[in-house]
Amino acid sequence: MDTGVVYHGPISSTIKKVKLLSLSTCCLSVSLGPVITFMTSPDMNVILKGAVASTVIFLSASTTAALHWFVSPYIHKLRWQPGSDSFDVEMLSWLATHLPRTIKFADIRPAETKRPFVTFKANGNLYFVDVEHCHNRALVAKLTPQKQAHGSALKNL
């Protein structure tokens, strides 16, 4: 049992499996795509075969990159001791390996982005916590900063 873990991402294992599947199919496409393309259709023009192989590699790499972009803010585990001014998170790298980070609450800012599944920003990185599955309300309040209202100076007159 992980000590101090106050939040487990509810779809962490699914994200890791999909990421590993995407990485493996990307590697297979990059390594075997050109071989298969050049071994089949002996009558096809070499330039056309190169174009087909390049397209297969590009599509596979771009879908893998898009998946990483989409799920990279996802926090898989969060460790926090109440009263502490920082907490530890576990993310996944682009190779689906664990990537630990320590974040100070003072560094948390509202995420000003249209990107989906982002809860907050800290030190230039975006993070996502599924607040519906984080049962520690005090922690959720610290992780979801509200944007400061910039009202008119005349509104109170």
Secondary structure, DSSP 8 states (H G I E B T S, - for coil): --TTEEEE-TTHHHHHHHHHHHHHHHHHHHHHHHHHHHHS-TTS-HHHHHHHHHHHHHHHHHHHHHHHHHHTTB-SEEE--TT-SEEEEEEE-TTS-EEEEEEEGGGEE------SS--EEETTEEEB--GGG---HHHHHHHS--------TTTT-
